[in-house]
């Protein structure tokens, strides 16, 4: 929880109101003009008191504005620590990510994402916590902390998802005890019992093989040349929180991410964004416009998508929006590996031929 402690008024802060008050009192009782009943004297008196009142109002408003700026600054710092930006390149992948928060005051949201290179491959998480703002930030921190450990420790993607589910359960129980001590954490009427998180887990192997587990999250789009298609149309599992995970959890294969192809992961706030007439944002159409000039970098995809989103919503989105773009840039390395493998095969065949050839070949007889 982020707490901003209000500072008690200091002697320096009380100087200005005292000066303004002294000016008003001194003018009223010490200035001969203030004792006159003429029109000019009344105008001057009114101007003096208006100036004094305006100064006092600006001074009174100054302290809450300073506290608000401090709260926003603390929220941005907390957001950058919890939802740290991914590296621009990771194990041959070009990575770009950004978030747009619906809470303009706190500048934080309930979306989460992370990309980690492990011995099991590059593992990615994209999630969306119910709600937004500071209330959702604790849930984001709990899930990301669990994922950053489980991604390295667990060889199976299903076990990573179970770790996330347990971390979410612990966090919600602790939150229920802290916010609603009079109610049980398992009470259906407890507001925390309605919390849920959609989660998408991806694993990208060295050869580009994609494996995924999806709990109620939108499937990402794959950019192949000038085409934009969903990664898969398989039915996802229910979101984490309200329902238990199935006994058998096996990541499904989703093909391969070939060299030059990109994945666009996003939260449902992107496709659910509406304009003034209630029309949904056409994310797939925007991506098709982007890939017309092929190839495009993940940074270009982000700039185009967020520019279109802000224009569509009038710069006031109703929900948090996060977008993560991954492009496979492993072309050169894999080409060198393939050429090396083919060369080793040729050399191995040449060695086998030389090994089985006779040491002293005899000339063929002439008939």
SVG drawing of the C-alpha trace seen along z (x, -y; Angstrom):
<svg xmlns="http://www.w3.org/2000/svg" viewBox="-23 -60 72 119">
<polyline fill="none" stroke="black" stroke-width="0.4" points="0.0,0.0 1.2,-3.5 0.7,-6.0 1.3,-9.7 1.6,-11.4 0.3,-14.9 2.8,-17.3 1.7,-19.6 1.7,-23.3 5.0,-24.9 5.8,-28.4 7.0,-29.3 3.7,-28.2 1.8,-30.4 3.7,-33.6 1.8,-34.4 -1.8,-34.1 -0.6,-36.3 0.8,-38.9 -2.4,-38.9 -4.6,-39.2 -2.4,-42.0 -2.7,-43.9 -6.5,-43.6 -6.9,-44.7 -4.3,-47.5 -6.1,-48.9 -9.5,-48.7 -8.6,-50.4 -5.5,-52.4 -6.1,-53.8 -8.3,-57.0 -9.6,-56.0 -11.3,-53.0 -13.3,-55.2 -14.8,-57.3 -18.2,-56.5 -17.5,-57.8 -17.8,-55.6 -14.1,-55.7 -13.2,-54.7 -15.6,-51.8 -14.1,-50.6 -10.6,-50.7 -11.7,-48.9 -13.4,-46.2 -10.3,-45.7 -8.1,-45.4 -10.3,-42.7 -10.7,-40.8 -6.9,-40.8 -6.5,-39.5 -9.2,-36.8 -7.6,-35.7 -4.2,-35.4 -5.6,-33.4 -7.4,-31.0 -4.3,-30.4 -2.3,-29.7 -4.9,-27.3 -5.0,-25.4 -1.3,-25.2 -0.8,-22.5 -3.3,-20.0 -1.9,-20.4 1.6,-19.7 0.3,-16.6 -1.4,-15.5 1.8,-15.9 3.7,-13.9 1.1,-11.1 1.3,-10.9 5.1,-10.9 5.0,-8.1 2.5,-6.1 4.7,-6.4 7.7,-5.2 5.8,-2.2 4.5,-1.4 8.0,-1.5 9.3,0.8 6.5,3.4 5.9,3.2 9.5,2.7 10.0,2.1 11.3,5.2 14.7,5.1 14.6,4.0 16.3,7.3 16.1,10.7 17.5,13.9 17.2,12.9 13.7,11.3 13.0,7.7 10.7,6.5 8.5,3.4 5.8,2.8 3.7,-0.1 0.7,-0.7 -2.1,-3.3 -3.8,-3.7 -7.5,-4.7 -6.7,-6.2 -5.4,-9.6 -4.9,-10.7 -2.7,-7.9 -1.1,-7.0 -1.2,-3.3 -3.2,-0.4 -4.1,3.2 -2.4,4.7 0.7,6.8 3.4,8.2 6.8,9.6 9.3,11.3 12.1,13.5 14.8,15.6 15.2,18.9 16.8,22.3 13.4,23.5 13.0,20.8 11.6,17.2 8.6,17.1 6.0,14.4 3.1,13.4 0.3,11.0 -2.5,10.4 -5.4,8.1 -6.5,7.6 -10.1,6.7 -10.3,2.9 -7.5,0.4 -5.6,-2.2 -3.8,-1.7 -6.2,1.0 -5.0,3.3 -1.3,2.6 -0.9,5.0 -2.3,7.9 -0.1,7.1 3.0,7.1 2.0,10.5 1.6,12.2 4.7,10.7 6.8,11.6 5.6,15.2 6.1,15.4 9.7,14.1 10.7,16.9 8.5,19.7 9.6,19.0 13.2,20.0 12.3,22.8 9.5,24.8 10.3,26.8 6.6,27.1 4.4,24.1 1.5,25.7 3.4,25.6 4.2,22.0 0.4,21.3 -0.2,23.2 2.3,21.1 0.6,17.9 -2.8,19.3 -1.5,20.0 0.2,16.6 -3.1,14.9 -5.0,17.0 -2.6,16.0 -2.7,12.3 -6.5,12.2 -6.8,13.9 -4.4,11.4 -6.2,8.5 -9.6,9.8 -8.3,10.0 -6.8,6.4 -9.8,4.7 -12.7,6.7 -11.6,8.2 -15.2,8.8 -15.8,11.2 -14.2,14.5 -11.9,14.5 -14.0,17.4 -17.3,15.6 -19.1,15.2 -20.3,11.8 -16.8,10.5 -15.9,8.0 -12.5,9.6 -14.1,12.9 -15.2,11.4 -11.7,10.5 -10.3,12.3 -7.3,12.1 -7.0,13.1 -3.6,14.6 -1.8,15.6 1.4,17.6 3.6,18.1 6.8,20.1 9.0,19.4 11.5,22.2 14.9,21.8 13.4,23.0 10.5,20.6 8.0,23.2 5.1,21.6 3.4,23.2 0.6,21.4 -1.8,21.6 -4.7,19.1 -7.0,18.3 -9.7,16.0 -7.3,13.6 -7.5,12.5 -5.4,14.5 -2.5,12.5 -2.3,11.7 0.5,13.0 1.9,10.7 3.2,12.8 4.1,10.6 1.1,8.5 -1.4,10.9 -2.8,10.5 -4.3,13.6 -5.1,14.8 -2.5,17.2 -5.2,19.8 -8.9,20.0 -8.8,22.6 -11.2,22.0 -9.3,20.5 -9.6,21.7 -11.6,19.6 -9.8,16.6 -7.8,17.2 -9.5,16.5 -13.2,17.6 -12.6,21.1 -10.0,23.8 -7.6,24.9 -8.2,28.3 -6.3,31.3 -4.4,31.8 -2.6,28.7 -0.7,29.1 0.5,26.2 -0.9,26.4 1.3,26.1 0.5,23.0 2.9,23.6 6.1,21.7 7.2,18.0 9.4,17.9 12.1,15.3 10.7,11.9 7.2,12.7 5.8,10.8 3.4,11.5 1.1,8.7 -0.2,9.4 -2.8,7.1 -5.3,6.7 -9.0,6.6 -9.1,2.8 -7.7,2.5 -10.5,4.2 -13.1,3.0 -12.2,-0.7 -15.2,-2.7 -15.4,-6.1 -18.1,-8.8 -20.7,-6.8 -20.1,-3.5 -18.1,-1.8 -15.4,0.7 -11.7,0.1 -10.8,2.2 -7.4,3.4 -7.0,6.0 -7.7,3.4 -5.1,1.1 -2.5,3.8 -3.3,4.6 -2.6,1.0 0.7,1.2 2.0,4.3 1.3,2.9 4.8,1.4 6.7,4.6 8.8,5.1 7.9,3.0 9.6,2.8 7.7,3.5 8.3,-0.1 6.4,-1.2 3.5,1.1 3.3,-0.3 3.3,-4.0 0.7,-3.3 -1.7,-1.3 -1.5,-3.8 -1.9,-6.7 -5.0,-5.2 -6.4,-4.3 -6.0,-7.8 -7.7,-9.2 -10.5,-6.7 -11.2,-7.3 -10.6,-11.0 -7.6,-10.5 -9.9,-9.2 -9.9,-5.3 -12.4,-3.7 -10.1,-0.8 -6.4,-0.1 -4.6,0.9 -1.4,2.8 0.3,3.9 3.4,6.1 5.1,6.8 7.7,9.6 9.5,10.0 11.7,13.0 15.0,11.6 17.0,14.8 17.5,15.2 21.2,14.7 22.1,16.8 19.9,19.8 21.2,19.5 24.7,19.7 23.8,22.7 22.1,24.5 25.1,23.9 27.4,25.2 25.3,28.3 25.2,29.0 29.0,28.5 29.5,30.9 27.3,33.5 29.4,33.2 32.6,33.5 31.3,36.5 30.3,38.2 33.7,37.5 35.4,39.0 33.2,42.1 34.0,42.5 37.7,42.1 37.6,44.6 36.0,47.3 38.2,46.8 41.0,49.3 44.4,48.2 46.3,49.3 43.9,49.3 44.9,51.7 44.7,50.6 41.8,52.1 42.9,54.9 42.7,54.1 41.1,56.7"/>
</svg>
